[in-house]
Amino acid sequence: MGATVVYVHGNGNKVREELLKSQWDRALFGTDMGSASRMAYWAPVRYPDPLPDRQDDRTEDDPTEDDPTEDDPTEGGPGGIEELPGPGAQAPPEEFVAQVLAEARREAAASAGTEKGAARDPAAEERLAGWLRDMAWFADTLVGDDLSAGSGASDTPRVLPLPGFARKQAFRLLVERTYKDVHAYFFGGAGPAMREVVRAALPASGNGPLVVVAHSLGSIVAYEVLREEQRPVDLLVTVGCPLAIREVQDVLALPPAVPGGTSVWHNASDLRDLVALDHTLRPEYAPVDLVTDHLVTNSSANHHGIREYLAAGPVRDPVRALFGRLATEQTR
């Protein structure tokens, strides 16, 4: 049997499932993979309608780019920044955090008493809020104009090709939407439905080698499903992953560990990715010899974009190598 790659997307609304899968295929493999790839498309759990086909993912991709998907989702140049507000008063981090917390809790309260409602755990919410505070304060350290200058080397990325006010807006958009989706997963009743989407996307055990590639909040969802299922996974790849963060670990259903059945786990992040913050899974997820952490350059505006992560060598190469090896074996 041929290998299957299952994608688990991250926070924020998305374009329709078929287009999203094709975008990930082309960013990772350079071509549409057809039935060899699947998208665990949980966005409808949180968002009733997908983004228009020509609208960018404003949470995970570059908010300054025009739509890059018409010809090749791995390509795209800078466009306008008309969707970002102009310079003006920005709430200080603590005020911003209080606003995001209040909105997330209102969303959770609105779902209470319904089929998808969840019991509130104020102590656990407050622990997770520590991550939100860290993200918000760290975001503010990344918007100084002096940070945009590199060392002069051609491969040294600039922080953001935007004025400071627009950089702050891009980062705060990432922080706000990420936290509210994570809060909904753990405390707003969305978790069971999101995990069921991932579970349903996994092929039947024994149907051939399995690769799981998960981004951002999707890495939490995929991890918890695999931890519960204990099913064979030849390669697990997580990018922009918050699973190394103590506040996230505190609210996981099971203690941190490599999911049983997972043969190899590669984890990649950019040092400036606010969602990852802590970049080393290996010390907390035993057995440590199965986990490899990679620091990569993600040149998207918020350093969290999925296309840039999928194009990074430590992410792309192990997946392509596994598929290439299997293709060679099948032709013998």
FIKOL-517112 format. One record per residue (C-alpha): residue number from 1; x, y, z. Coordinates in steps of 0.25 Angstrom, whole numbers. Layout:
BEGIN
num; xx; yy; zz
NUM; X; Y; Z;
...
end
This chain:
BEGIN
num; xx; yy; zz
1; 0; 0; 0;
2; 5; 14; -3;
3; 7; 25; 8;
4; -3; 35; 13;
5; 0; 48; 18;
6; -11; 55; 27;
7; -10; 70; 29;
8; -16; 76; 41;
9; -18; 91; 39;
10; -16; 102; 50;
11; -24; 113; 56;
12; -33; 123; 48;
13; -43; 121; 37;
14; -39; 115; 24;
15; -42; 114; 10;
16; -50; 102; 5;
17; -45; 88; 8;
18; -40; 84; -6;
19; -33; 97; -8;
20; -26; 96; 5;
21; -21; 82; 3;
22; -16; 86; -11;
23; -9; 98; -5;
24; -2; 89; 5;
25; 1; 78; -5;
26; 8; 88; -14;
27; 16; 95; -3;
28; 21; 82; 2;
29; 22; 73; -11;
30; 22; 83; -22;
31; 9; 76; -28;
32; -5; 72; -24;
33; -4; 58; -17;
34; -18; 54; -20;
35; -23; 42; -11;
36; -9; 41; -5;
37; -12; 53; 4;
38; -24; 57; 13;
39; -27; 70; 20;
40; -33; 68; 34;
41; -42; 80; 32;
42; -47; 85; 45;
43; -50; 100; 42;
44; -65; 98; 41;
45; -65; 94; 56;
46; -62; 109; 59;
47; -66; 116; 46;
48; -79; 113; 38;
49; -74; 118; 25;
50; -60; 117; 18;
51; -52; 128; 14;
52; -54; 132; -1;
53; -44; 125; -10;
54; -36; 138; -13;
55; -35; 142; 1;
56; -22; 140; 9;
57; -22; 133; 23;
58; -20; 146; 31;
59; -16; 138; 43;
60; -5; 129; 38;
61; 0; 135; 26;
62; 6; 149; 22;
63; -5; 159; 24;
64; 3; 168; 14;
65; 2; 159; 2;
66; -8; 158; -9;
67; -14; 145; -11;
68; -3; 136; -16;
69; -11; 123; -19;
70; -15; 126; -33;
71; -3; 120; -40;
72; 6; 114; -29;
73; 3; 115; -14;
74; 18; 115; -11;
75; 20; 128; -18;
76; 15; 142; -15;
77; 21; 156; -14;
78; 17; 167; -5;
79; 4; 174; -8;
80; -3; 186; -1;
81; -6; 187; 14;
82; -20; 193; 12;
83; -26; 183; 22;
84; -17; 188; 33;
85; -21; 200; 41;
86; -12; 212; 41;
87; -4; 217; 52;
88; -11; 221; 65;
89; -12; 217; 79;
90; -10; 203; 83;
91; -15; 197; 95;
92; -3; 193; 105;
93; -1; 178; 106;
94; -8; 176; 119;
95; -20; 183; 114;
96; -20; 175; 101;
97; -19; 162; 108;
98; -31; 166; 117;
99; -39; 168; 104;
100; -35; 155; 98;
101; -38; 147; 111;
102; -51; 154; 112;
103; -55; 151; 98;
104; -51; 137; 99;
105; -58; 134; 112;
106; -71; 141; 106;
107; -70; 131; 94;
108; -68; 119; 103;
109; -80; 124; 112;
110; -89; 125; 99;
111; -87; 111; 96;
112; -89; 106; 111;
113; -102; 98; 112;
114; -102; 94; 98;
115; -98; 81; 92;
116; -84; 86; 90;
117; -83; 93; 103;
118; -72; 90; 113;
119; -70; 92; 128;
120; -61; 104; 131;
121; -49; 102; 139;
122; -44; 116; 144;
123; -31; 111; 149;
124; -27; 104; 136;
125; -32; 116; 128;
126; -23; 125; 137;
127; -11; 116; 134;
128; -13; 116; 119;
129; -15; 131; 120;
130; 0; 132; 124;
131; 4; 127; 110;
132; -5; 139; 105;
133; 2; 149; 113;
134; 15; 144; 108;
135; 11; 144; 94;
136; 6; 159; 95;
137; 18; 164; 102;
138; 28; 157; 93;
139; 20; 162; 81;
140; 23; 176; 86;
141; 38; 173; 86;
142; 38; 169; 71;
143; 32; 182; 66;
144; 44; 192; 68;
145; 49; 198; 55;
146; 63; 195; 59;
147; 60; 180; 58;
148; 57; 181; 43;
149; 72; 182; 40;
150; 79; 169; 38;
151; 94; 166; 39;
152; 96; 169; 24;
153; 97; 154; 20;
154; 88; 151; 8;
155; 81; 140; 16;
156; 78; 148; 28;
157; 63; 151; 29;
158; 57; 164; 32;
159; 47; 164; 44;
160; 36; 170; 35;
161; 36; 178; 23;
162; 25; 187; 29;
163; 25; 200; 38;
164; 24; 197; 53;
165; 9; 200; 54;
166; 6; 190; 43;
167; 16; 179; 49;
168; 9; 181; 63;
169; -5; 179; 57;
170; 0; 166; 49;
171; 6; 160; 62;
172; -6; 164; 70;
173; -16; 158; 60;
174; -8; 145; 61;
175; -8; 146; 77;
176; -23; 149; 78;
177; -28; 138; 68;
178; -19; 127; 73;
179; -22; 129; 87;
180; -37; 129; 85;
181; -37; 117; 76;
182; -28; 110; 86;
183; -38; 114; 98;
184; -50; 109; 90;
185; -42; 96; 88;
186; -39; 94; 103;
187; -51; 101; 110;
188; -61; 105; 99;
189; -66; 91; 96;
190; -60; 91; 82;
191; -49; 80; 85;
192; -57; 67; 84;
193; -62; 71; 70;
194; -48; 76; 65;
195; -42; 63; 70;
196; -53; 55; 63;
197; -49; 62; 50;
198; -35; 57; 51;
199; -39; 43; 55;
200; -48; 42; 43;
201; -37; 47; 34;
202; -27; 36; 38;
203; -27; 24; 29;
204; -30; 10; 35;
205; -18; 4; 42;
206; -10; -5; 33;
207; -13; 2; 20;
208; 1; 6; 18;
209; 11; 16; 24;
210; 5; 29; 30;
211; 11; 43; 31;
212; 4; 53; 40;
213; 7; 68; 37;
214; 1; 78; 47;
215; 2; 93; 49;
216; -1; 102; 61;
217; -13; 98; 69;
218; -15; 86; 59;
219; -2; 80; 65;
220; -9; 80; 79;
221; -22; 74; 73;
222; -13; 63; 65;
223; -5; 60; 77;
224; -16; 58; 86;
225; -23; 48; 76;
226; -10; 41; 73;
227; -7; 40; 88;
228; -21; 34; 90;
229; -21; 25; 78;
230; -7; 19; 80;
231; -7; 15; 65;
232; 5; 14; 56;
233; 10; 27; 50;
234; 23; 26; 42;
235; 26; 41; 43;
236; 20; 52; 51;
237; 23; 66; 47;
238; 19; 78; 55;
239; 21; 93; 51;
240; 19; 106; 59;
241; 15; 96; 70;
242; 11; 101; 85;
243; 13; 87; 91;
244; 26; 91; 98;
245; 19; 102; 106;
246; 17; 98; 120;
247; 3; 105; 121;
248; -2; 97; 109;
249; 4; 84; 115;
250; -4; 87; 128;
251; -17; 86; 120;
252; -14; 74; 112;
253; -23; 61; 115;
254; -10; 53; 117;
255; 4; 56; 122;
256; 14; 59; 111;
257; 20; 47; 103;
258; 22; 43; 89;
259; 9; 36; 85;
260; 10; 21; 85;
261; 13; 16; 71;
262; 20; 28; 66;
263; 33; 25; 60;
264; 39; 38; 57;
265; 35; 52; 61;
266; 41; 65; 55;
267; 37; 78; 61;
268; 41; 92; 54;
269; 39; 106; 58;
270; 44; 120; 56;
271; 50; 127; 68;
272; 41; 139; 65;
273; 28; 130; 64;
274; 19; 135; 76;
275; 11; 122; 76;
276; 23; 113; 78;
277; 30; 122; 88;
278; 37; 110; 94;
279; 44; 103; 83;
280; 49; 89; 89;
281; 39; 78; 90;
282; 50; 68; 93;
283; 52; 70; 108;
284; 38; 68; 111;
285; 33; 57; 101;
286; 39; 43; 104;
287; 46; 35; 98;
288; 55; 47; 94;
289; 62; 39; 83;
290; 49; 39; 75;
291; 48; 55; 75;
292; 57; 65; 67;
293; 55; 80; 69;
294; 58; 89; 57;
295; 60; 104; 57;
296; 56; 109; 43;
297; 54; 122; 36;
298; 39; 126; 34;
299; 39; 139; 26;
300; 24; 141; 26;
301; 20; 154; 33;
302; 17; 148; 46;
303; 27; 136; 45;
304; 16; 126; 46;
305; 11; 124; 32;
306; 9; 110; 28;
307; 14; 111; 13;
308; 28; 116; 19;
309; 28; 104; 29;
310; 25; 94; 18;
311; 36; 99; 9;
312; 47; 98; 20;
313; 57; 87; 18;
314; 55; 80; 31;
315; 40; 79; 29;
316; 40; 76; 14;
317; 52; 67; 13;
318; 48; 56; 23;
319; 34; 55; 17;
320; 38; 55; 2;
321; 49; 45; 6;
322; 39; 35; 12;
323; 30; 36; 0;
324; 42; 35; -10;
325; 47; 23; -3;
326; 33; 16; -3;
327; 32; 19; -18;
328; 45; 13; -21;
329; 42; 0; -13;
330; 29; -1; -21;
331; 36; -1; -34;
332; 46; -12; -31;
end
